[in-house]
Amino acid sequence: MPLEALADTFGERARPLGVLQLDVYLADLQQRHLRRLPSKRRDGPDEPPATLPIDTTLAGRAFQSITVHKVQDDEGLYRLWVPVLDGTERLGVLELIVTDVGEATLRRCRMLASLAALVIVSKSAYSDVYSQVQRTRLLAMQAEMEWAFMAPPTFATERVLVAAALEPAYEAGGDAYDYSLLGDRLSVAVIDAAGHDLTAGLIASVAMAGCRNTRRSGGDLLDLVDCVDHAIAGQFDESRFATALICELDIATGLLTWVVCGHPPPLLIRENQVVKELVREPHLPLGIRCGDVPPVVHSEQLQPGDRLLLYTDGVVEGRGADGRQFGLKRLSDFVIRNSARGMSAPETVRRLTHAVVDYQQGRLSDDSTILLLEWMSGDAGRQLTLRGDEALGSP
């Protein structure tokens, strides 16, 4: 089955389950809209909207809150919006029309949404349909290259959660993030290559490849920094480099170790307060060789529930219409305020990224990457997965 046949095939197969109609909506690259997956049966005046805003629609509310939402029409039929999740990554929502909203029907609809996620993810490896639906305009060449390398924006286990975002999504040319969990070791990297051109995108991609190559070969933090440093210095001239924050978190003990290579320090947030910036003596940026001087590995013991906010300088240095920078205080206050309201980390990061873009009237002067890491937050799994006992929302 080609991916573009998913909605038609699922709609046909779901009729014996009490589903009268089914459509698939997927979030765009910036997570501002839900865009309908093409369907061959949709060719008349009653075709549903191709795009739904995430911030102002019931479908968007289901996506944001990871709960099923419903509305009843004049004929007594129910329109359900069911989140589509790949593990803890939000892909979009299913729109289903059903005759009842009893537990049996809801269980079937949740099952369909889970199966849809599996099909979408597996088939996107050899189809461009998912990528086309995600995009509202042409990607720059360097952005095409970087997005092909980057990890999914959300990942979580019962012990750790990672939520990340990058703007400008369509013109990204230097910023990147990467993470991987192996046993109890979570590796995280935030990278900012100098420049905004194809070369910057290539340097960021080389840095991500170096991180993965070293990790997969059993190397440690110092090996990783050395590998990426040599790779960039050996292939690009002296004016091209990358700042980076490369971390490891032992998710069993909460011990954080990291190397800072000319990059802004992370913020440590504890009990909805910024405890401190983890300011340490930085190593030179990657690609600027410094002889035999090895980088210093720093450490910090986290407490259960701690959050680390990693970011690139484009986040805090972006200027608004009045010329003022977005700033570190505005950044930390946004995370704390939304977390205090019970908002999940991925939704907080989504809204924060939009706030950064909107603050600069949509014209970013530099790439902006945000990565929020939570250790032992307790309810991360419940916040990020669709469960049978979730509240059924309605207008």
C-alpha positions, 0 to 999 in steps of 0.5 A: 500500500502506498502511503497516499492510500492510507486514509482510503484504506483505513476508512474502508477497513474501519467501517465494520468497527463503526467508523463511517468516515476517516481522514488523516491530518499530519502536523507541518514542519513548524507544528503550526498547522495540521495538513490532510493526507491526500485521499483519492475519494475526496474530489467533491464540494464536501471535501474537508479542509486541507489545513487546520490551525493547531492553535485555534481548532478542536483538532489542534487542541487534541494534538496539543493535549494528546487527548481525544476530542469530540463534537456532535452534529445535528444528525447525532453523529460524532466527529472525533479527533484522535492524536496520532503518536509514534511513541511519544512523538506527535505526528498529527490526528485522525478525524473520524465520524462515528455513531457513538462515543462509548468505550468500545468505539473509543478503544477502536479509534485509539487502536486505529490511530496507533496503527496509522502511526506505525504505517506512516513512520514505516512507509515514510522511509521510502516515500516522499508523501509524508515530507510533502504533507509536512511542508508548506514551502520549499526547503533550502538545500542545507535545511533538507540535508540537516533535517535528514540527519536530525533525531525526532523532536520528542523522545521519552522513557519513564526516566527521561524526556527530550523535547527539541525544536529548530527554526527557521525550519525551512532555511535552517543552515547551521543549527542542529541537535542530536540525542541517543539513549544506550542503556542508562547513558543519554547522549545529547548534542546541540550544535551551531555552525558558523554561517547560514549557507550550504557550508554551514549546513554541511558542517552541522551534518558532519558534526552530527555524523561525528557524534554518532560515529563516535558513540556507535564505536564506544567512544566517550565525550572526549573521543567525540569532541576530538572526532568532530574537531578533527573532521571539521578542521580537516575539511573546512578552512579556518573561518568555518567552525561550530560551537557545541554543547555535548552532554551525557546524562546517566539516567539511573543516577542523574549525573550530568557530564558535558563539554562546552565548546564556545557555546551558551551554557545550559540552564538548570530549572528546579521546582519551577525556578532557574537554579543557575546557569551551568557556566564553565570554562569553555573549550574552543569551538569545534574546528579550531584546533588548539594543539594538545590541550584537551577539553575539560569534562564538567559534571553536575548532580541532578535531582529528580524532576530537574530540567535542563534547557539547552539553546543556541545564541539565536534564541536569546539574541533575536531582536524585536521591533523595539530593538530589544533582545529576546533575552535569557529571562524571557526564555526561562520565564516562558518555560517556567510559566508554561510548565507550572500550568501543567503543559507538557515539555513538547508543547512548551517547546512548540509554543516557545519556538513560535514565541521566538519567531513571532518576537522577531516578526517572523524574520530570524536573524540567526538559527534558533534551537531549543532542547528541553531535557527532563530527568525523573519528571514522574508523569512524563509518560502520562502526559505524552501518551494516549491512554484509555482513561484520558478525558474526552474533550468537547467544545 
